[in-house]
Each structure stands twice: as C-alpha cells, then as structure tokens.
Amino acid sequence: MIWNGGRRLFAVFRQAQAPQRAAVLVCPPFFHEHFLSYRLLSQIAERLAANGISTLRFDYYGAGDSDGDSREFTLDGAIADTDAALDALRARVGGVPIYMLGARSGAWPAAKAATQNGFRLWLWQPVADGAEWLEHLERLDAKERGSRSRYPLIGSATKPADEGHLVGYVCAAPLRNAIADTRLADIIASAPVPVDVIADAADPPFASAAREFRLPENVAHWHGGADMQAIFFTKTLAAIVDELAGVAAQPGTS
C-alpha cells in the first residue's frame, strides 16, 4: 500500500533482477479497461523485471483495490495519486532513471508526471482525445445494455441507461466534462519529453513519437469490450517490451 495524504492506494512493486538499471511507474486505464489491463500490465512488469527494470503498479483512489468509493474517482485525483505513487517508487529505487508507462487513458496522468519531471514516456495504445473516447464509451454502454446474453430477461427491450453511470461505472457530469476536455497532445506540448508509443496497426502516426511499435490485430483489441478477457503474452508483446527495456538501458535516455 501507498498513501496520498489520507488516501490509501493499492500498489504492487516488482523488484528488478540484478543489476537494477531503471524503474517504471505504470499508470492503468480507467473504468472497465482497468481490470481488462490487469493481466497485460502484470506480464509487462514481469518482463521488465527480467530486463533489470523495477516497476510499481497501482490503483487510483476509488478504483480497483484502492480505498474510496467509485464516486470519488476523478481525473485530478488520478493525477495526484500518480504523483504519490511516483514518490513511493523513488523511495524504493534510489537514483536510477525513471520512466512513465501509461496504458490507454492512463496515458494522461503518466504524461502529466513525465512532463513535470522530464521523464521519458511510454504510451501503450493511448487515448488521444477524451471527447472521442467518451463517445466510444457511450456507444459501448448502449451496446452492452442491449445485449441479450447480459440481460436475458428483458425481452426485446434495451436496459435503460443508468444516469451518472457509464459502462457500469460511476461517471457523473464533472468526470464526463473532465474527460471530454482532455487531449493527450495538449499535455505533452506543455513540456515535450521523449515519447515511445505502442499503437494499433491501423492507428495514424503519433506526431511527437521518438519510436513507434505496432501491435498485430490478434493482440490489439484487449480493451474493446466490457466482458472479462485474459491477455496472454505473445512473442510480439515480449519483443516490444524487450525493445523498451533496451531504450532504458541506453545512457541519457531518461
């Protein structure tokens, strides 16, 4: 556990196999993509540890296994929790270079911390535009509410939308507005840092990326549904993480 003031956060630290060359703070996605990412991010941490890179994974307040009601999850809170997790990681790893890894919407707090501290930033299938992502979530929410397999007793009707909720999670107007107003490019532009991007094969080029890695179709869509999915590491994913670890091993890349 780590603490952000009176906010207790669940965290998992994975120590690098000696010698320790660097450390990575892993910022998970929001909402249903958080639990869908758990297996993937755990395996990334394991692979990085084998390459001499320690990791700290954590859950934001009001999400996952951290304290707090889901109604207390906010974007500003996630950014503050990331700062607290970063302090905890620094205390564990000493003076080695630190990298920020943000998955999906976790790219936002990761980018904020990276630009504030001058850290290299790793973005895993980042959400670039909050308004577009919000529209995607609303379509997914409507699809799930009309699912006969999920709601077999409602006949031909669609389950009514739950006011203040989205894809099964609390998402009241203040959080919706904060998401809609967020653009990843604006965060990075505030203080440009080196960025490595892991993206889907069909995504357009990431304008400010120093390096890009493309995921094959069979492993790119782990975040595409609200049902629980298992992500098993493939040779492609392992090779990408090994490449990132190689970047971390190079002098002057932090």
N, C-alpha and C positions, 0 to 999 in steps of 0.2 A: 504494500500500500504506500501511496504518497499523499501529501497533503497540499492543498491550495487554500491557505487560510483554514477555515473550518470545514472545507470541502474535502472529504476523503475519497481518493481515487484508486481504483483497482489498477495494478500495474504488474507487468511481467518483465523481469530483467534476464537476459540471456548473455552470459559471460562468453567472450570470445575465447577460442582455443589459442593458447600462447604461440607466438607473441601477439599481444593486442596492438593493432595498427590504427584503429579508428573506432568510432561509435556512431550509431544511427538511432535517432528518435523517430518512431513510427507513429504517424497520425492516422487513425482509422477513418472510414467514411461515416456518414450519418444514416439514421433510420435503418431500414431493413438491410441496406448494403453493409452495415456494420457487422451483423452476425454472419452474413454471407462471406465476408472477407476474412473471418477469423482463422480458418484453416490455411488459407493462402498466406496471410501475413505471418502466421506461426512458422510455416515452412520456409518463408523468406528469411526469417530471423535465424532459423537453424542453419540454413545455407551460409548466411553471412558469418555466423559464429565459426563455421568450419574454415572460413577465409580470414580469420583473425579480426573480425569486426563485431563488437558487442552491440546489443540492441536493447532498447526499452520500448515496450508496447504498453499502452494504457487506454482506459476508457474515460470518456468525458463525463463530467458530473451530470447525472440524470440520464445516463446511457449505459448499456452493458452491465457490468458487475460493479460499477462505481455507485456510491451513495447518491441520493437525490431522486426525486420523482421526475418522471419524463416531462412533466410540465415545466420543470426548472431548467431544461436544456435550452441553451441559447447559443448563438454564434459567438457573441462576445465572451460567453463563459467558456466555450471550447478553446478560444484563443488564449484566455487566461490560464486554463488548465494545461495547455501546451507549454506555456512559459514555466509553470510549476514542474511539469514533467522534465523539461529541459534542465532546470536547476538540479533535480534529483539525479539525472543522468550524469551531469558534470561532476557531481559529488562522488559518483561511483567510479568514473573512468579517468579522472585526473586530466592531464593536459593533451590527450590525443585529439586529432581532428574530429569534429562532429559534423554529421550530415543529417539533413531532414528528409524523411520519406513520407509523402502524403499520398494516400490512395483515394481516388475519386474525390468527394467533397472534402476529405481530409487534406487535400492539396491546399485549401485556403488557410487553415491555421499553420500548416507546415511552411507555406510560402511567407506568411507574416513573420514567423520566427526566423526563417532563413534571411529575409531582407533586413530584419532588425539586427541580426548578429553577423551578417556577412558569411553565412554558411552556404556550401553547395547544396542544391535542392534536387531531390529525386522525386519525380511525379509519376505515379502509377495510374494510368488511364484517368487523368484528372478531369474534373468537371470544370469547364472553362467559363461557362455563362450560367449564373444562378437562375435567371428567368427562364432560360430554355430547359434547364434541369427540372425546375418546378413544374413546367408544362408536361414534361415526360412523366414525372411522378403522379400528376393528376390523371393522365391517361392510364397509367398502370393501376392506379387506385380504382378507376372506373371499370377496367377490365377485370380486376380481382373481385369487385362487388357483383359482377355479372356472371361469375364462374359457377357453373352447376356442381362441379366437384367440390368447391369450397363451401357452397351454401346449397346443399341438395334439397332442402325443404322449402325453398321459396318459390318453387314452380318456375314460371316464365318471367317473373319479375326480377328486377335488379335490386339488390340490397341498397337501401337509401344511404347516402353519404353521411358520415358522422361529422357534424360540424366541429371544426377545430382539430380534426384529425386528417392524416394523410398516410396511405399505405400501412394503416394500423398503428401509427404513432401520433402522439400529440404534436400538432403543428398549428398553433394559433396564429392570428394575424401578425403579431410582432415578429415571429420567427419567419413566416412566409415573406414578409416585407424585407427582412434582412437578407434572406436567400436571394430574392429577386434583384436586390441591389448589388449583389456581389459578382465581380468579374475578376478572374484569376489574373488577366493581363494587367489590370489596374494595380493589383497588389505587387506584382513583380516589378512593374515600372517605377514603383516608389523608391526602390534601391536595387537595381539589377544585380543578380548573382548568377553564377554558373548553374545551368539547369539541364538535367538529363531526363528525358521523357520516355516512358514506356506506354505505347499507344496501340489502338486497334489498327489493323492493316488498312482500313478504309478511311481513317481519320486524315484530315488535311495536315500539312506540316505545321509544327509548333514553331511560331516565329522566332522565339528567343532561345530555342534549344541549342545547347552545345553539342548534344548527341541525342539521337532518337533510336529506339528499339521498337520493332513492330511485332505484335502478338499474332499468332495464327488463329484462324477462326475457331478452332476447336477448344481453345482455352481463353478466348477473349470475352465471353459473354457470361461469366460467373455472376455478374451483378444485374442480369436482365430480368429477373422475376422475383416475386415476393416469397416463393417457396424455398425451404431449406435446401441448399445444394452443398455438395462436398467438392472441394478443389484439391486435386492430387497433383503433385509436382511432376512436370514433364521435363524432358531433356531441354526443350526450348526455354522454359522458365528458368531452369537451373543455369543454363548458359548465360541468360540475361543477367541474373544475379551475380554470377561469376565475373561478368564484364564490369558491372558496377563496383564490385569489390576490387577489381583491378584499378579502376579510377581512384578509389580511396587509397590504394597503396602507392600512388604516384606522388612525389613531393610537390607541394604547392597547389594541390587541387581542392583544399578545403575552403 
